[in-house]
């Protein structure tokens, strides 16, 4: 299971694992691990947000962008990436834990580098989710908001045709005469109803581009579907 705690901070738990939300304010988000294991995937902490993971008497705060794992059996923290702080109770002195270190949850917190982090179904799934979200964010960062694009000098009335990320718009109905057919005269050709769908894509319809011919009025003809 995956839970979004604050913007950019996810907690993922494996089978036979249980968590409990103690506080859900962005400025003070606290989650308790009751059983099993949890992986926290944290972006760079933003102003006004704080995430703390609690296991029994120990509290873990995530100070940097990174990946962290907390196990209950045996109880310990792994810092796979980033930096965290661990305290034995709410009033105890916090221990800083850096990349590649682990800390067994004990009355006296001691850093340990000698143990490799576990490799199991949870870690494999968490890595896959992290990569998938990173790829989606990279794609989203390259998409320009159509509202921010200056189309005043485009020369086309249907300039939005060039942006396939806009939603499908239907409902503009009109009667189109045989003027669309170069082989029929306006006096003899029958009239047909068409649904103008400027954002519709299909195998038979092609998207207009700047290099395609425009109608005599300087407007690009939209895709048409006969009713």
Secondary structure as GFF3:
##gff-version 3
##sequence-region A 1 227
A	DSSP	beta_strand	2	6	.	.	.	ID=ss1
A	DSSP	beta_strand	9	13	.	.	.	ID=ss2
A	DSSP	beta_strand	18	25	.	.	.	ID=ss3
A	DSSP	beta_strand	28	35	.	.	.	ID=ss4
A	DSSP	beta_strand	37	42	.	.	.	ID=ss5
A	DSSP	beta_strand	51	55	.	.	.	ID=ss6
A	DSSP	beta_strand	58	62	.	.	.	ID=ss7
A	DSSP	beta_strand	66	72	.	.	.	ID=ss8
A	DSSP	beta_strand	75	81	.	.	.	ID=ss9
A	DSSP	beta_strand	84	87	.	.	.	ID=ss10
A	DSSP	beta_strand	95	97	.	.	.	ID=ss11
A	DSSP	beta_strand	102	104	.	.	.	ID=ss12
A	DSSP	beta_strand	111	112	.	.	.	ID=ss13
A	DSSP	alpha_helix	121	142	.	.	.	ID=ss14
A	DSSP	three_ten_helix	146	148	.	.	.	ID=ss15
A	DSSP	three_ten_helix	159	162	.	.	.	ID=ss16
A	DSSP	beta_strand	172	176	.	.	.	ID=ss17
A	DSSP	three_ten_helix	178	180	.	.	.	ID=ss18
A	DSSP	beta_strand	192	196	.	.	.	ID=ss19
A	DSSP	beta_strand	224	226	.	.	.	ID=ss20
###
